Amino acid sequence: MTTDFVSTMIPNGWQQCVLPDFAHIVMGQSPPSTTYNRSGDGLPFFQGKAEFGDLYPTVNIYCSQPNKIAKQGATLLSVRAPVGPTNLAQQDCCIGRGLAAIHSCGGIAPKFLLYLFRSIEPEISGKGTGSTFKAITKGFVEDLHFGLPPLNEQRRIVAKIEELFSELDKGTESLKAARAKLNIYRQAVLKHAFEGKLTAQWREENKDKLETPEQLLARIKQEREARYEQQLQEWKAAVKEWEESGKSGKRPARSRMPKPVSTMAEEEISHLESLPSGWLWLTAESVGIVQLGRQRSPKNRSKDYPTKYIRAANITEQGLDLDDVLDMDFLPHELSAYRLEKGDLVLSEASGSAAQVGKPAIWDDQIPNCCFQNTVIRHQPYCRDYAVYLLWLYRFLYVSGKFAQVAGGVGINHLSAFKFAQIALPLCSLAEQQEIVRLLEERFAAIEQQEREIDSALNQAEMLRQSILKKAFTGQLVPQDPRDEPASVLLERIKAEREKAAQNNHSKKTRKKKTTA
């Protein structure tokens, strides 16, 4: 089956042809892993798209016994998912089975071939076949049909593309720099919010709404006692139900009395930022109940009491992703201990990357009677009105790397309920918390709007880039010159050179046989 990229009307001097008419194709093959090294022994080894840069691939591994070699200047084509991306070989290199090397013939410039393939990337990206990895075959690549311009026009095309791309690159670099600055600004806003700087003027104008540290502590203690009394009543009801059901299973465990709420000692906060008057540092366990979720094991697979539960994978930087929620057995008395409640803060407890530990979200009771696994830490603030403020605070501790600093472990990094419980949190009056949340939501909405505008501009730039390439290879980017040698003559010359090379090789083999005889 041929894949035709020739327009119905090609300019004068151009010639319809297939890729092998003007290029040599080498499909990659992975050498034995025992020949891989990082010491520079042999040739650079590229396995696929993962090593690609904007123009040239990054060298990470070398191969001392290469099977398939791409010559310097060859176009490296990704032939296994993702199909279509390209780079140039900056030097001779070994290629694995995720790549093909396209070597131009007859003086065709390497960048002409590169841009030619980039012009068709959107079309061939979806042509891969296969159940495990989508891929294209050598036969597919050999059947690619193109319109080939004269050699001189090829050079004009490359020069014009690079001129236009240079202007585009300046614009996209500015856009990317602006986007990076927005990310820095986002972190700065969060930092100022939890240092009290964001609401400094508000405090001056709203002194009557502020609470003293003593009032703040009293509020938390009152809510803590009310919460404990509620848990006590729930426990008594659970015990009664357990007794009436014939005492089946374990007796419901009584909730532990929370630790006393008190301010942190001076030596515990001496290394922390100073806070405005009226603010105070409290540990997470002083602000609310810290709990690790239930461990998942084969014996807990859904049988008699199938219950939905969230795990660390359900917590994303955009919030909760509940498209893939699993279930396991939670006995009735366990359900009361692990059931999520509206306003609970949930954080990823473990990850292979320390930077991913402590990712926060807030539970909005999206799934009734949903529980949580032990890859998740739950924080239930005694004052439920604090929940959204704490969510923003945990976002700051996550993006600033504070949680990553606390996490530890070999292979898998753990925040742990114990470590989280000891983390110092800056607290202020409820009215100021609400103002901080309002300001953060307002500023983040503005940041996100600017990011959307930048992303839209970047997408438009990419569309313009593809439009330039499409025009280039349909004869619409540069004018044709009737004095140019037609592409048909170039193809005839390439054919003649190949035939001559084949004859020379045949003669060498014949002479070698006679010498041996």
C-alpha positions, 0 to 999 in steps of 0.5 A: 500500500502506497502513501502518497504525499504528492499534490495533484499538480506539482510545479514544473521541474519537480518529479513524482517519485518514491523515497528509495529513488533519492534516499537509502533507508536503514532500519534500526536493530538493537545490539546486545545489551552487554555492548552498552556503556557510558564510557564512550566506547564505540558509537553513540547509541539511540533507541528511539524518540526518548533521546531526541532534542529539537534538532539533534539527539542527546547522547546517553549511551554508547555501543561497542558493537553496533549492528545498524549504523546511521551516518552523519547527516542522516534523518533519524525517523521514529518508527515505533510509538510515537511514529513520525518525530525526527532528528538529525544524526550529528555524527555516525551512530548506532540505532535501535529498532525504534528508529530508521535512518534515512540517508539522502543521495545525489547531493540532497541536503540533510536538512531538506530531507529532515524538513520533508519528513517533518512536513508529513509527520502529522499524516504518518503519526497515526499510521502505526500498526501493532497491538503492543507498540504502534509501529511502521515497517520498512515497506511503509517507509519505502512506499512513501511518494513525494514530489521532488524539487530540483536541487537548487530549489531544494536549497532555496526551500531550506534557506526560506524555511530556516529564515521563517522558523528563526522568526517563529523561534524568537516568538516561541522562546519569548512565550515559553519564557513568559510561561516560566515566569508565571510559574515563578510568580505562582510560587512567589504568591503562595510564599507571600500568602503564608508569610502574611505579606499578601494580606498585610494591608487587609490586616491594617484595614480589618483589625476588628476581624482579627483573632488573637493567638489565644482566641485562635487556640480556643476555637481549635480546642473547642472544635477538637472537643466537639469532634471527639464527642461526636466520635465517641457517640459514633463509637457507642452506636457502632458497639451497640450495632456490633453487640446486636449482630451477635458480636461478629468480627472485631469489636469496634475500636474506641477513638483515641483522645486527641493530643492536647492543642498547644503552641510550638516551643520556641526551639521548634520554630526558631528556624522558621519564618517569622510570622505577623502579629496574631499568627502562630505556628501549630503542628498538623496534628494540633490542627486536625486528625492525621490518619493513614489509610487502610492497607490493601492485601489479597484477603481484603479483595471485594467479597462481602463488603465491596467499598470504593477507595482512593489511592495516591494515583487518584490524587493529581496536581489538578485535583482528584481523578476519580475515573479509576477508583478501585474497591476492596472489603471494608467491614462495617466497623472499619467503614466508620474509621476510614470513610472519607468526609466532605472537607477532608484533606487527602495527600499522597503518602508515597511515590517513587519520586520525592517531588510527588510526595504530599500532592494534596486535594480536598474531598467533596463527597463525590462518592458516598461511603468512599474510603482511602488506602494507606498510600494516602494520608487524611487530615481532618481539620477540627475547624472545617472552615479551615479546609480550603485554607489548608488545601492552599497551604499544602499546595505551597508545601508541595510545589516548594519542595517542603514535603519532599524534604521531609519524605524519606525512603529507599526506592519508594519515598514516604511522607508518613503520617507521623512526619506529616503530623509534626509539620509546622503550619502557619495559622491565622484568624478565620477571617484572614484565612478566607481573605487569603483564599479569595486573593489566591483564587483571584490571582491564580485565575488570572495566571491560568488565563494568561497560561491559556493565552500563551498555550493558544499562541504556542499552538498557533505558532506550531500550526504556522510551522506546519503551514510553512512546511506544507507550502514548502513541499507543494512548491508554494514557498519559493518561486521556481526558476526555469534555469534549474536542472529538473529533478528528473535529471537529478534522479537519473544521476542518482540511478546511474551512480548507484548502478556504477557503484553496484558494478564496482562492488561486483567487480571487486567480489569477482577479483576477490574470488579469482585471487582466492582460487 
